[in-house]
Amino acid sequence: MLNDALNLLKEKTKGHIDARDTERATLLSWPDNPKIQVEGDTEPYPADKLVFAEYLQERRIDAVFEVEQLEIPKLTGVLTIPSPLKVGDRLIVSRLTGQRYYVHGKEAGGGGR
């Protein structure tokens, strides 16, 4: 019965990420050819070993603005949302298979960035 309960708990938490699943890293270069240095590892991880959360990357959004008071009723353009990352940022990362890392975001607190 105890084993059944433990197996159920393992199954329910299988995909869950908690503090034990995350590591800390420093962003060494960004955005061209990004690299991170994970605490405790001797070599930095290059771009082909990294997966960044979408909200950490620069995003471009095509936009159409409808303006009733101009001669041209519609204006089109591109909105650019810059990446919040800068070289030297402390990151929260999780190890994936194949020695790859998923970058969740910046570490809160400390440097005030």
N, C-alpha and C positions, 0 to 999 in steps of 0.2 A: 504494500500500500504506500509506503514511504517512497519507494522507487517510482511508482506511478506519479506521485505528486511532484517529485523532482524532474521527471521527464516532461510533465506538463509545463512546469515552470521554465525549463530549458526551451521548449517549443515556443512558448509565448514570448520569450525575450530574445529569440534567435537573431532577429534583425535590429534589435535595439542598440543604440550607441550610447554609452555612458562614459564617465570620466576615465575609466580604466581602458577604454577603447581608443582614446585620443592621445595624441602626442603633441609636443610643441616644436615649432620650427621657425627659422628666420628666413625671410625672403631676400635672396642674394641679388637677383636681377629681375626686372619687370619693365615693360610687358614683352619686349623682344627677347626670345630665348630665355624664358623664366627658369630660375633655379631656386631650390630651397635647401637649407641645411637643417636636418632633423637633429634635435638634441640627442647626444649619445652616439651618433653615426659619424664615421670618419670622413666620408665622401659626400659631397652635395648631390642632390637628385636633379637631373636635367629635365627639360620640358617633356620629353617622351615618356617620362615616368610620373607625370603629374596630371591630375584631373582637377580643374578649378570649378567651384560652384558657379553657376551662370551669373548670379548677381554680383560676383567679384570681377567680372570681365566688362570691358567697355561695350556698351550696347548702342546700336543705331536703330532708330525707329522712323520709318517713313510716316509723315503726318500730312493731313489735309486740313486746312483751317478755312472755315466758312465765315466770311466777313460781310455783313449786310450793308455796310456803309461805304464800301469802296466800289470803284468801277469794275474791278475784277472780283467777282463774288467768291472765288476759291483761290487760295494760295497753297502751294505744296512746298514741303521742305523736309529736312531730316533733323530729328532731335538726337543729340548725342549725350548719353549718360556715361560719364567717365567712370573708370574703375576706382574703387576706394583704396586700392593697394598702392604702396610705395615701397621702394627698396629699403630694407631694414625693419619692416613691420614684423611683429611676432605673430605667428599663425597657429591655428588649431588644425591639425591634420589627422587623418585616419589611414592606416595601412590597408591597402587592397591586395589582391592576389598579384603575384609576379613582381614583387618589390615596387609597386606603384603606390602613390599617395593621393588621397582625395583631400583637397584643401577646402575646409568648411568656412573659414573666415578669419578675421583678425582677433587676436586675444584682447579681451576687454580689460580696461584699467591700465594703471602704470603710466605709460608715456603720454597719455592724453591725446593720442592721434585719432 
